[in-house]
């Protein structure tokens, strides 16, 4: 016997790896959006502050569609930008983290790999259509489809149901402390991602072969 179980995982350790997307598999770079808004009289200085002002929670839980979100973004500026340029700037926000993507590709050969992300319909369509992010995983759960977002316990419960997760054999990788804490409260292993080397070390400490 090879020691690989039916779920594709060696031994009795971690069998499922769940990745966040933003700031884990892709970096967020709001510079194009910020430059466009500045051009039209609004000087943003922090992406999270802008996100709160435009209703990102409503958007990423599916209560505000992409058109509504872009209308809120346009309303920030005294001189509303051209809608086509605005949508392009909102979508042009991703820079793939090649090493983390390569890690997900490697792990997919030995583990069940999933995506669990707070994301709205516009960015999800972009991530699928341009970056093919869904092909890194066996399945994905974007928050706007569920109606709740991390760190709400309900999205972790839904992930367990949809992905058939065994919490004790699941590791979750996310950049935000509150999302990591919520996963741990469900009995998952969890790693707060800061950089690739830290995440690799943490996975190896859990017995995950990151070089397979």
C-alpha angles and dihedrals in degrees: 000000000000095000091241112127126215091268089060097251130124116242124333100307131092112351101165129049117193118194130198110217112212114073089000110060094010131026119227115232112180095178096111091050093045092049092052093049091047089051087059098047106273120107109201117192105176130037095212092052090050090047092055092050094052096048100255093166091056090046097048091048092052098250093111118044126217094265091053092048093051090049088055091049091050090050091062091071124073088221108041113230124235107281094229093052091045094053091047091051092049091050095043093073105104132095113177117233097226097197093051092046090050088051091053090049092052094046092050089068093059105022141037105261125199140175123227113178143163098231141139130229097265097052092040091055089049094048091051099039101042106020098030087219093163090064090069091068143048090234141349137214115201114193097233089064092053100043093231134073139208131312089033108108091225094071091053091050090051090049090052090051098042097042095036090234125185099212094210090055096043128095121195123201117201135148097224122082094215092054092049091049091051091052091050089051087060090053096258124137107242139189126201104222117223102148137348096259093054092049093048091051092048092050092049089051087059091052096257114147102225094183100055 
